[in-house]
Amino acid sequence: MTKMNYVKQDDYLIPIYTVDKKSNTTYFFLHGLNSSSDFMLPILKYEHHYNVVAINLPGSKYFKKVDPEQISIEWWIKVANQVLEKIKTKNIVIVAHSMSGGIAFKLAKNPKVKKIIMVSTINPSIRENKSYYVLKSLISPNNTFSKIVGKTIELIGGQMKYKTSSLINSFSKKGLWHNLLKNYVLKEEFLDNLGQEYKNHKEVLSLVIGDNDAVIGTNSFVNFGKSLGLECSIIGIGHSPIKSAPKEMSLFLNDQWKSKKRHFWNRFMKIPKDYKEFINNYEGTSFHIPDETFEQIIDDAKKNIN
């Protein structure tokens, strides 16, 4: 159970984790699949001078349970924009992780957004990685390679004390992430359009990824950045740099924008100071797999590809 503020949207409450440092700059954190606002908590142990708003998008453990087929990029954009409009500071820096790379650019239309930090985000180059074919097999298990992935899941599921069916369910048609993966990440047109968005916004972009990222592909991400004329910082190990190297990520984020104290008459957010206790709506279910388990599945399955 976590105490958070929230923004109302239709019949839903959008839980947001907030920290007001009385700054003129707010970092808006967007999580990826199988995640929540918790993903950015490790950096709060270290000094930072910016305000924090970390959203919980549909599918997050803190967001009210929804029909998995309802979860879409368009809904994520709508929800994120609704929270973004409530941020009243002079400057906003977007920090997007993983799947949220697919919505970050749509938020850049807001004139207060000065910078976008892409942390191990989806991009066109993921098609070059073996992990992409692993995901395809998890979503549409109907070929020989799918059997290899299935055996890998069964092996790891046993090692990690997770039932094979539980791991597969996360990516089945009933799984929370099936729609986002099948209808966006695994669609050529979506990735092509996303690549154009990277090009259109490269002046405000910073790229960072962990070493040996089995999901996005470290080398591919670095090379993609170079094709845009951008350097990509490598921090930590794996798909979650904030988790594996919180101190280094904290220093990196502090350097991205120089925050100043805001005038006392300027507001942080235009929301009531009303906090609620939000529970983990998926506790005890198979819909949220630990990051380490998911990365191990991807990494081990890749080794079985000739």
Secondary structure, DSSP 4 states (H G I P E B T S, - for coil): -EEEEEEEETTEEEEEEEE--SBSEEEEEE--TT--GGGGGGGGGS---SEEEEE--TTSTTSPP--GGG--HHHHHHHHHHHHTTB-SSEEEEEEEGGGGGTHHHHTTSTTEEEEEEES---GGGGGSHHHHHHHHHHS--SHHHHHHHHHHHHHHHHTT--HHHHHHTTSTTSTTHHHIIIIIT-HHHHHHHHHHHHHTGGGEEEEEEET-TTTTHHHHHHHHHHTT--EEEEEESS-HHHH-HHHHHHHHHHHS---BPPTTS-SBSS-S--EEE--TTTTSSS---HHHHHHHHHHHHHT--
